[in-house]
Amino acid sequence: FVVDRLFFWTFIIFTTIGTLTIFLDASLHLPPEKPFP
């Protein structure tokens, strides 16, 4: 039971970190208003 609970929490933590990483990466890397000079 302990292994299942550990795997469950590890899965949730990695999923949350992955989602936050994708969200922050998309919000921090917005295309500039004038991409070409």
PQR file of N, CA, C, O and H, with PARSE charges and radii, in Angstrom:
ATOM      1  N   PHE A   1       0.836  -1.204   0.000 -0.4000 1.5000
ATOM      2  CA  PHE A   1       0.000   0.000   0.000 -0.0000 2.0000
ATOM      3  C   PHE A   1       0.876   1.262   0.000  0.5500 1.7000
ATOM      4  O   PHE A   1       0.540   2.267  -0.626 -0.5500 1.4000
ATOM      5  N   VAL A   2       1.990   1.187   0.706 -0.4000 1.5000
ATOM      6  CA  VAL A   2       2.866   2.364   0.786 -0.0000 2.0000
ATOM      7  C   VAL A   2       3.448   2.686  -0.592  0.5500 1.7000
ATOM      8  O   VAL A   2       3.554   3.851  -0.976 -0.5500 1.4000
ATOM      9  H   VAL A   2       2.264   0.370   1.214  0.4000 1.0000
ATOM     10  N   VAL A   3       3.822   1.634  -1.330 -0.4000 1.5000
ATOM     11  CA  VAL A   3       4.405   1.845  -2.658 -0.0000 2.0000
ATOM     12  C   VAL A   3       3.378   2.479  -3.586  0.5500 1.7000
ATOM     13  O   VAL A   3       3.706   3.384  -4.353 -0.5500 1.4000
ATOM     14  H   VAL A   3       3.735   0.688  -1.018  0.4000 1.0000
ATOM     15  N   ASP A   4       2.136   2.006  -3.520 -0.4000 1.5000
ATOM     16  CA  ASP A   4       1.094   2.557  -4.379 -0.0000 2.0000
ATOM     17  C   ASP A   4       0.848   4.028  -4.049  0.5500 1.7000
ATOM     18  O   ASP A   4       0.673   4.853  -4.947 -0.5500 1.4000
ATOM     19  H   ASP A   4       1.869   1.271  -2.897  0.4000 1.0000
ATOM     20  N   ARG A   5       0.836   4.346  -2.770 -0.4000 1.5000
ATOM     21  CA  ARG A   5       0.602   5.740  -2.361 -0.0000 2.0000
ATOM     22  C   ARG A   5       1.770   6.623  -2.796  0.5500 1.7000
ATOM     23  O   ARG A   5       1.569   7.755  -3.238 -0.5500 1.4000
ATOM     24  H   ARG A   5       0.978   3.677  -2.041  0.4000 1.0000
ATOM     25  N   LEU A   6       2.996   6.098  -2.668 -0.4000 1.5000
ATOM     26  CA  LEU A   6       4.170   6.867  -3.072 -0.0000 2.0000
ATOM     27  C   LEU A   6       4.140   7.124  -4.579  0.5500 1.7000
ATOM     28  O   LEU A   6       4.415   8.236  -5.031 -0.5500 1.4000
ATOM     29  H   LEU A   6       3.160   5.179  -2.309  0.4000 1.0000
ATOM     30  N   PHE A   7       3.806   6.089  -5.349 -0.4000 1.5000
ATOM     31  CA  PHE A   7       3.718   6.241  -6.796 -0.0000 2.0000
ATOM     32  C   PHE A   7       2.622   7.225  -7.170  0.5500 1.7000
ATOM     33  O   PHE A   7       2.772   8.012  -8.105 -0.5500 1.4000
ATOM     34  H   PHE A   7       3.583   5.186  -4.982  0.4000 1.0000
ATOM     35  N   PHE A   8       1.510   7.176  -6.426 -0.4000 1.5000
ATOM     36  CA  PHE A   8       0.380   8.072  -6.692 -0.0000 2.0000
ATOM     37  C   PHE A   8       0.785   9.526  -6.486  0.5500 1.7000
ATOM     38  O   PHE A   8       0.514  10.373  -7.337 -0.5500 1.4000
ATOM     39  H   PHE A   8       1.388   6.537  -5.666  0.4000 1.0000
ATOM     40  N   TRP A   9       1.434   9.819  -5.361 -0.4000 1.5000
ATOM     41  CA  TRP A   9       1.846  11.201  -5.079 -0.0000 2.0000
ATOM     42  C   TRP A   9       2.942  11.653  -6.028  0.5500 1.7000
ATOM     43  O   TRP A   9       2.972  12.814  -6.435 -0.5500 1.4000
ATOM     44  H   TRP A   9       1.655   9.131  -4.670  0.4000 1.0000
ATOM     45  N   THR A  10       3.849  10.737  -6.388 -0.4000 1.5000
ATOM     46  CA  THR A  10       4.905  11.098  -7.341 -0.0000 2.0000
ATOM     47  C   THR A  10       4.300  11.467  -8.686  0.5500 1.7000
ATOM     48  O   THR A  10       4.735  12.423  -9.328 -0.5500 1.4000
ATOM     49  H   THR A  10       3.824   9.794  -6.058  0.4000 1.0000
ATOM     50  N   PHE A  11       3.296  10.708  -9.111 -0.4000 1.5000
ATOM     51  CA  PHE A  11       2.629  10.989 -10.380 -0.0000 2.0000
ATOM     52  C   PHE A  11       1.947  12.350 -10.345  0.5500 1.7000
ATOM     53  O   PHE A  11       2.032  13.116 -11.305 -0.5500 1.4000
ATOM     54  H   PHE A  11       2.943   9.931  -8.589  0.4000 1.0000
ATOM     55  N   ILE A  12       1.269  12.652  -9.237 -0.4000 1.5000
ATOM     56  CA  ILE A  12       0.568  13.938  -9.113 -0.0000 2.0000
ATOM     57  C   ILE A  12       1.568  15.094  -9.113  0.5500 1.7000
ATOM     58  O   ILE A  12       1.350  16.107  -9.778 -0.5500 1.4000
ATOM     59  H   ILE A  12       1.201  12.030  -8.457  0.4000 1.0000
ATOM     60  N   ILE A  13       2.660  14.941  -8.369 -0.4000 1.5000
ATOM     61  CA  ILE A  13       3.661  16.015  -8.294 -0.0000 2.0000
ATOM     62  C   ILE A  13       4.278  16.266  -9.670  0.5500 1.7000
ATOM     63  O   ILE A  13       4.404  17.417 -10.087 -0.5500 1.4000
ATOM     64  H   ILE A  13       2.837  14.118  -7.830  0.4000 1.0000
ATOM     65  N   PHE A  14       4.660  15.208 -10.373 -0.4000 1.5000
ATOM     66  CA  PHE A  14       5.274  15.391 -11.683 -0.0000 2.0000
ATOM     67  C   PHE A  14       4.289  15.985 -12.680  0.5500 1.7000
ATOM     68  O   PHE A  14       4.669  16.802 -13.520 -0.5500 1.4000
ATOM     69  H   PHE A  14       4.557  14.273 -10.034  0.4000 1.0000
ATOM     70  N   THR A  15       3.016  15.575 -12.591 -0.4000 1.5000
ATOM     71  CA  THR A  15       2.009  16.130 -13.493 -0.0000 2.0000
ATOM     72  C   THR A  15       1.812  17.613 -13.227  0.5500 1.7000
ATOM     73  O   THR A  15       1.696  18.405 -14.162 -0.5500 1.4000
ATOM     74  H   THR A  15       2.708  14.912 -11.909  0.4000 1.0000
ATOM     75  N   THR A  16       1.774  17.993 -11.948 -0.4000 1.5000
ATOM     76  CA  THR A  16       1.600  19.404 -11.601 -0.0000 2.0000
ATOM     77  C   THR A  16       2.793  20.227 -12.059  0.5500 1.7000
ATOM     78  O   THR A  16       2.623  21.305 -12.629 -0.5500 1.4000
ATOM     79  H   THR A  16       1.868  17.349 -11.189  0.4000 1.0000
ATOM     80  N   ILE A  17       4.000  19.727 -11.814 -0.4000 1.5000
ATOM     81  CA  ILE A  17       5.209  20.450 -12.221 -0.0000 2.0000
ATOM     82  C   ILE A  17       5.259  20.573 -13.742  0.5500 1.7000
ATOM     83  O   ILE A  17       5.612  21.627 -14.272 -0.5500 1.4000
ATOM     84  H   ILE A  17       4.138  18.852 -11.351  0.4000 1.0000
ATOM     85  N   GLY A  18       4.908  19.498 -14.441 -0.4000 1.5000
ATOM     86  CA  GLY A  18       4.918  19.537 -15.900 -0.0000 2.0000
ATOM     87  C   GLY A  18       3.930  20.558 -16.438  0.5500 1.7000
ATOM     88  O   GLY A  18       4.242  21.301 -17.369 -0.5500 1.4000
ATOM     89  H   GLY A  18       4.622  18.642 -14.011  0.4000 1.0000
ATOM     90  N   THR A  19       2.730  20.597 -15.848 -0.4000 1.5000
ATOM     91  CA  THR A  19       1.719  21.550 -16.308 -0.0000 2.0000
ATOM     92  C   THR A  19       2.167  22.980 -16.039  0.5500 1.7000
ATOM     93  O   THR A  19       2.029  23.848 -16.901 -0.5500 1.4000
ATOM     94  H   THR A  19       2.476  19.994 -15.092  0.4000 1.0000
ATOM     95  N   LEU A  20       2.701  23.229 -14.848 -0.4000 1.5000
ATOM     96  CA  LEU A  20       3.164  24.578 -14.513 -0.0000 2.0000
ATOM     97  C   LEU A  20       4.331  24.987 -15.409  0.5500 1.7000
ATOM     98  O   LEU A  20       4.427  26.143 -15.820 -0.5500 1.4000
ATOM     99  H   LEU A  20       2.813  22.525 -14.147  0.4000 1.0000
ATOM    100  N   THR A  21       5.219  24.036 -15.711 -0.4000 1.5000
ATOM    101  CA  THR A  21       6.362  24.351 -16.567 -0.0000 2.0000
ATOM    102  C   THR A  21       5.904  24.751 -17.960  0.5500 1.7000
ATOM    103  O   THR A  21       6.405  25.722 -18.526 -0.5500 1.4000
ATOM    104  H   THR A  21       5.142  23.096 -15.377  0.4000 1.0000
ATOM    105  N   ILE A  22       4.942  23.998 -18.522 -0.4000 1.5000
ATOM    106  CA  ILE A  22       4.430  24.318 -19.854 -0.0000 2.0000
ATOM    107  C   ILE A  22       3.714  25.660 -19.830  0.5500 1.7000
ATOM    108  O   ILE A  22       3.873  26.466 -20.747 -0.5500 1.4000
ATOM    109  H   ILE A  22       4.535  23.209 -18.063  0.4000 1.0000
ATOM    110  N   PHE A  23       2.924  25.904 -18.785 -0.4000 1.5000
ATOM    111  CA  PHE A  23       2.172  27.155 -18.685 -0.0000 2.0000
ATOM    112  C   PHE A  23       3.118  28.349 -18.554  0.5500 1.7000
ATOM    113  O   PHE A  23       2.947  29.360 -19.235 -0.5500 1.4000
ATOM    114  H   PHE A  23       2.794  25.249 -18.041  0.4000 1.0000
ATOM    115  N   LEU A  24       4.116  28.226 -17.677 -0.4000 1.5000
ATOM    116  CA  LEU A  24       5.061  29.333 -17.487 -0.0000 2.0000
ATOM    117  C   LEU A  24       5.912  29.536 -18.732  0.5500 1.7000
ATOM    118  O   LEU A  24       6.202  30.675 -19.097 -0.5500 1.4000
ATOM    119  H   LEU A  24       4.255  27.405 -17.124  0.4000 1.0000
ATOM    120  N   ASP A  25       6.316  28.454 -19.390 -0.4000 1.5000
ATOM    121  CA  ASP A  25       7.136  28.570 -20.593 -0.0000 2.0000
ATOM    122  C   ASP A  25       6.359  29.282 -21.691  0.5500 1.7000
ATOM    123  O   ASP A  25       6.923  30.092 -22.427 -0.5500 1.4000
ATOM    124  H   ASP A  25       6.080  27.528 -19.094  0.4000 1.0000
ATOM    125  N   ALA A  26       5.071  28.984 -21.805 -0.4000 1.5000
ATOM    126  CA  ALA A  26       4.258  29.623 -22.841 -0.0000 2.0000
ATOM    127  C   ALA A  26       4.019  31.092 -22.513  0.5500 1.7000
ATOM    128  O   ALA A  26       3.954  31.925 -23.417 -0.5500 1.4000
ATOM    129  H   ALA A  26       4.614  28.326 -21.207  0.4000 1.0000
ATOM    130  N   SER A  27       3.887  31.419 -21.227 -0.4000 1.5000
ATOM    131  CA  SER A  27       3.594  32.800 -20.845 -0.0000 2.0000
ATOM    132  C   SER A  27       4.857  33.658 -20.858  0.5500 1.7000
ATOM    133  O   SER A  27       4.782  34.865 -21.092 -0.5500 1.4000
ATOM    134  H   SER A  27       3.939  30.742 -20.492  0.4000 1.0000
ATOM    135  N   LEU A  28       6.015  33.050 -20.610 -0.4000 1.5000
ATOM    136  CA  LEU A  28       7.261  33.821 -20.584 -0.0000 2.0000
ATOM    137  C   LEU A  28       7.862  33.984 -21.973  0.5500 1.7000
ATOM    138  O   LEU A  28       8.651  34.901 -22.202 -0.5500 1.4000
ATOM    139  H   LEU A  28       6.077  32.070 -20.420  0.4000 1.0000
ATOM    140  N   HIS A  29       7.499  33.107 -22.899 -0.4000 1.5000
ATOM    141  CA  HIS A  29       8.071  33.176 -24.234 -0.0000 2.0000
ATOM    142  C   HIS A  29       7.015  33.618 -25.241  0.5500 1.7000
ATOM    143  O   HIS A  29       6.740  32.928 -26.222 -0.5500 1.4000
ATOM    144  H   HIS A  29       6.858  32.362 -22.712  0.4000 1.0000
ATOM    145  N   LEU A  30       6.431  34.784 -24.973 -0.4000 1.5000
ATOM    146  CA  LEU A  30       5.459  35.320 -25.921 -0.0000 2.0000
ATOM    147  C   LEU A  30       6.193  35.910 -27.117  0.5500 1.7000
ATOM    148  O   LEU A  30       7.280  36.467 -26.961 -0.5500 1.4000
ATOM    149  H   LEU A  30       6.655  35.345 -24.175  0.4000 1.0000
ATOM    150  N   PRO A  31       5.619  35.795 -28.299 -0.5600 1.5000
ATOM    151  CA  PRO A  31       6.257  36.383 -29.488  0.2800 2.0000
ATOM    152  C   PRO A  31       6.261  37.902 -29.380  0.5500 1.7000
ATOM    153  O   PRO A  31       5.284  38.484 -28.907 -0.5500 1.4000
ATOM    154  N   PRO A  32       7.325  38.550 -29.802 -0.5600 1.5000
ATOM    155  CA  PRO A  32       7.387  40.010 -29.739  0.2800 2.0000
ATOM    156  C   PRO A  32       6.372  40.644 -30.674  0.5500 1.7000
ATOM    157  O   PRO A  32       5.910  40.016 -31.627 -0.5500 1.4000
ATOM    158  N   GLU A  33       6.029  41.896 -30.393 -0.4000 1.5000
ATOM    159  CA  GLU A  33       5.032  42.573 -31.231 -0.0000 2.0000
ATOM    160  C   GLU A  33       5.561  42.767 -32.648  0.5500 1.7000
ATOM    161  O   GLU A  33       4.805  42.702 -33.618 -0.5500 1.4000
ATOM    162  H   GLU A  33       6.404  42.406 -29.619  0.4000 1.0000
ATOM    163  N   LYS A  34       6.872  43.009 -32.758 -0.4000 1.5000
ATOM    164  CA  LYS A  34       7.490  43.169 -34.085 -0.0000 2.0000
ATOM    165  C   LYS A  34       8.588  42.122 -34.234  0.5500 1.7000
ATOM    166  O   LYS A  34       9.750  42.385 -33.924 -0.5500 1.4000
ATOM    167  H   LYS A  34       7.486  43.062 -31.971  0.4000 1.0000
ATOM    168  N   PRO A  35       8.218  40.942 -34.706 -0.5600 1.5000
ATOM    169  CA  PRO A  35       9.204  39.854 -34.797  0.2800 2.0000
ATOM    170  C   PRO A  35      10.299  40.150 -35.809  0.5500 1.7000
ATOM    171  O   PRO A  35      11.400  39.610 -35.702 -0.5500 1.4000
ATOM    172  N   PHE A  36      10.012  41.002 -36.792 -0.4000 1.5000
ATOM    173  CA  PHE A  36      11.017  41.317 -37.801 -0.0000 2.0000
ATOM    174  C   PHE A  36      11.388  42.795 -37.711  0.5500 1.7000
ATOM    175  O   PHE A  36      10.514  43.635 -37.500 -0.5500 1.4000
ATOM    176  H   PHE A  36       9.117  41.440 -36.879  0.4000 1.0000
ATOM    177  N   PRO A  37      12.655  43.120 -37.866 -0.5600 1.5000
ATOM    178  CA  PRO A  37      13.092  44.522 -37.809  0.2800 2.0000
ATOM    179  C   PRO A  37      12.600  45.332 -39.007  0.5500 1.7000
ATOM    180  O   PRO A  37      12.884  46.525 -39.105 -0.5500 1.4000
TER
END
